[in-house]
Amino acid sequence: MINVSKTYSYCFIFFIGMTSIPILKAQDFQQVCKVKVSNIDKSVVDDFGNVFITNTQGDIQKINAKCEKTLVYSPTKTGIIKQIDIWSQFKIFALFEEFQEFILLDRFLTTPVKYEFSTFNLGYISNATLNYQREIWVVDESDFSLKLLNYESKNIITSQQLNQYLDPTNHSIIGIKEFRGKLFIFDAITGVLIFDNLGNFISKINAKGINSFNFYGNNLNYFKDQKLFQVSLKDLSQQQLVKPNAQFDALMKNKDSFYGLTKDRLTIYK
């Protein structure tokens, strides 16, 4: 899970394979704040600069734009959260793959509602995310399909095979996310696959080995090999963004802030 921006001029061209990606000129960054967080695992940032961080025990912490820890959720049983998503300010989604379940939390990280995939007549679910309705996308590894279902009625709305786009025996999906009516599947081996709201394949972004990603405005930002890239969702053109001069495990960007994470620290820059 990773991140537009001021006006920049182009510096030179950086080549990845046959694709030329412009790099923006260097700029100075100011460290706004930093905070120590133990055993950081996953992270996501909302439009207001709040960062939601999970640890390896399945806890979720909300940290505001001043690096203040404001809320925390601890599950009743310890487990790694495979994916965390924010849907508006009122719904937090967390997927526990090892338990084959997901939970929905309110904006205060309270009143969790748990859903078990065993009650949905599905196979083994490796990845899942909500859309803007009462529906959930899942990757069902049992028949290697992408399914959309209503999580209240448990009815399957659509199902599409994925073996045309991903190798069933050699894939590594790090996350899936619906954004503005399209579903994005982030696979470390193949790249980013884009589907419409019924699961029909549209296009692919050649971006393998992504460490983290996030959406903001009309852009997808992704972080790989200590470089931050921005993809325009209008035409899928890419550019490499200048980032703070530090090493990160994950890096996200929203309007004018950067959120760098290591295993035990969040640092916010502008």
N, C-alpha and C positions, 0 to 999 in steps of 0.2 A: 503495500500500500504505500505512492508518492504523488511536480507541482506545478499581469503579466504586467503591467510592467512599465518601465520607463522607455523612452525612445533611445535606441542604440544605433550605432553605425557598425557596419561589418568590418572585421579585421582581416581575416584570410579564410581560405577554404580548407576544411578538414575532411579527409576522405575515409569512408568506411566501405570497403568493398568497392562497388561501382556507384555508390551514392555519395554525393557531395553535400555536406551539412555545414552551413555557415557557423562560425564562432563569433560571438559578440565580444566587443572590446572589454578589457579589464576595468573594474571599478573598485572603489573602496567599500568595505563592509564594516558596519558597526555592530559589535556584539551587544544585544539588548539585555539578555539575561541568560542564566544557565541554572540548571537544577539537577541534583543527583537523583537518579531513579534506579533501583536495583533490578537486575535481571530483565532488562528490556527485551521484549520479543517482537510485538507488532505495534504499529502506530498509524494514526490517521488524524488529519487536521481538518477542522470545519472552516467555513467562510469567515468566521469571527476570530480566527487565530487560536481557538481552543484545541489542544492536542490531547487525544485519547490514546493512552499507552497501555498495552497489556504486558504482563510478565509471564514467566514460565510456570507460575502456579495458577494462571487463569484470572488473576485480579485485573481490574480495569481502573486506571486513574485518569481523571480529567485535570489537565494543567492549563491554566489560562495564559494569555499573551504576555503576562509579567512573570511567568515561570512559577506561579503560585499553585500548589496542589489544592484543588477546591473540592473534589469529590472522589470517592473510591467505592468500587463494588468488589466484593469477594464472593466467589461461588460456594455453594454448599459442598462441592467436591472438587479436589484439585485436578486441573487438566489444562493442557495447552490450547489456547484459542487459535484456530487455523486462520480465521479472518474476522476482522472487526470493521463495521461500516456505520456511517452516520446517515440517517435519513431525516432531513430537516433538523430542527432542534428538539424534536419530540420522540424520536425513535432511534435506539441504538441496537444494532444487530451483532451478535457474536456466534460464531460457528465453532463447536467442539467436535472435531472430526472423530477423535478416539471414542467418544461417547455416542456418536451418530445422533447428535441433537443440536438445536440452536436455541438461543434465548433472545427475547426482545426486552429492552429496558427503556424506561422513560428518560427524559433529559436530566433527571436527578440521579440516574443510575440506581433506581429503586424499582419496586414492583416487577420483578422479572417474571416473564411468561415463557415457559419451556415447551418446546415441540420436539418430539422424538420421531426420527425418520422411519422407525420400525412401524409406525402407525400409518404411513403413507403408501404402503405397498410398493416400495422402491427397493433397489439393490443397495450397494455400498456407495455412499455419497462422499466424494473427496473434496468438493468445493461447492459453495452456495452463496447467494446474495439476494437481497430483496430488490424489487422494483418499486415504483411509486404508487402501486396499487397494493391490494392485499395478496400479493403473489411473490413467489420465490423461484429463482433460477437455481438449478442443481446440475452438477456433473455426476452422472450415475456411472460408476466404473463397471458395474456388472454387465451392462450391454454397451458401454462406452457411448453414452448419449447425453445430449443437452436437453433438459426438461424444464418446462415452466409449469408451475402448479399453484393453485390457490391453497394457501396454508391453513385457511379456516375450513373450507369444504373438503380439502385434500384431493380435489379433482385435478387430473393432469390436463393442461390446456393445450400444450404442444410438445412434441418430442422430435429431436433431430439427431441423426447419427453424426458422430464427430470423426470417424475414421477417414473421412475424405480430407480432413484438414490437419489432424494430429495422428501420430503413430500410437496405436493403442498400447504398444509394448515399450515405447521410448518417448515419454512426455513428462513434463515437470511443470504443472500448473501452479503458479504461486498465488493466484487470486483471480477472481472474476468480479466485474462491476458493471451495473447498468448506469448509463449517464445519457441524459437527453434522448431517451427513446432508443438507444443502441446498447447492446451488450458487448463488453470487452473481455476477452479471455487472455490472460497474460501467461504465456508459456515460456520458460527459460530456454528451451531448446528451439522452438519454432518461431517465436515472436509474439506479436499481439494480433489476435483474431477479432474481427468486428462482425457482429450479427445484428439484424434488425430486431424489432420487438416481438417477432414471432419465431426467432431462432434461425432465420435464413442468413446464410453467409453473405457478407458484403465485400470485405476487403481484408488485407493484412498489412501490418506495419512491421517492417524488417528491424526488429529490436530484440535481439536475443540476450540472454543473461542478465535480465533486469533484476536489480536488488529491491527497489521500491518504486511506487508510482502514486500519483494523485491527480485529480482533475481540479481545474479552476477556470472559470469563465468559459471560453471556447477552446481551451487547451488541455492537452494531456501532458503532464511532466513525468519523466521517468529517469531513474538514477541507475547507472551501471559503470563499473570500472572507474569509480571516483569522478565521473563526469555526469552533468545534469543536462538533459535534453528536453526540448519542448516541441510538441507536435500540434499543429493547428488542426482542429477537427473540421475545419471548412474544406481544406484541400489536402490534408495529411502531409503538408510540407514540414520539415524538421529544421531546428537550429539548436546548436549547443549553447547553453547559457553559461555565463561566468558564475562561479559559485565561491563561497567563502573558502579561504585557503586553509583547509583542515581535512583530516581523514574522518569519514563517516561510514557507518553501517547502513544508514538510510538517510535520505535527504528529500524533503518536500518543500514546495513553494506555493504560496498563495499570492495575493495581490502584490505586495512589496516586501514580504518577509520570507526568510528561509528557516527551515526547522531541521537541524542536524542532530542525528541520534547515533550514539554508540551503545555499547551494552549496558552502560550505567549512567548515561548523562544525556539530557536534552539541552541544546543550545540554540537560542533564537537570534537571528541576525537581521539587519536591515541594510 
